[in-house]
Amino acid sequence: MGKGAPEPESTLAAGDGRYAIVVARWNGDITSRLRDGAIETLQRHGATDAQIDVFPVPGAFELPLAADRLAQGGDYVAVICLGVVIQGETLHHEYINSAVAHALMESGLQAGIPVIFGVLTVRNREQAEARAGGSAGHKGVDAAQAAMEMVALLNRIDAQ
């Protein structure tokens, strides 16, 4: 595997652990596509319905509190956070994006499990749609793949 290359999809496996998906309801037509992509990806790599729990929250700003509670609870091997923040006419999006990213990172560090930032931070709705299964890939799929890859890596590190 080359420098900076992602784990080949063929080597990914959900394993026996449980995955939490925290998904914002704001921009629900897009976040539901992100959620569905994450679920389908986990299932494609061996996860059963019983291994995947979905927790809706009102918006992206509420992702960190739910994610932190789930990460600290010890029931999950990873928490996948999905949302959409679309730039408006004010700086509101910058505050939301920065606060959410920082809080999710801190949650993962404190809990010692992957807390995945699957939040689209885009200029407009078209960019969000392109990143939710359109021309620019699928952030829900990417987030689920990152979760599985990090779970495997941490297991490998712990086994040393």
Disulfide bonds with the S-S distance in Angstrom:
none
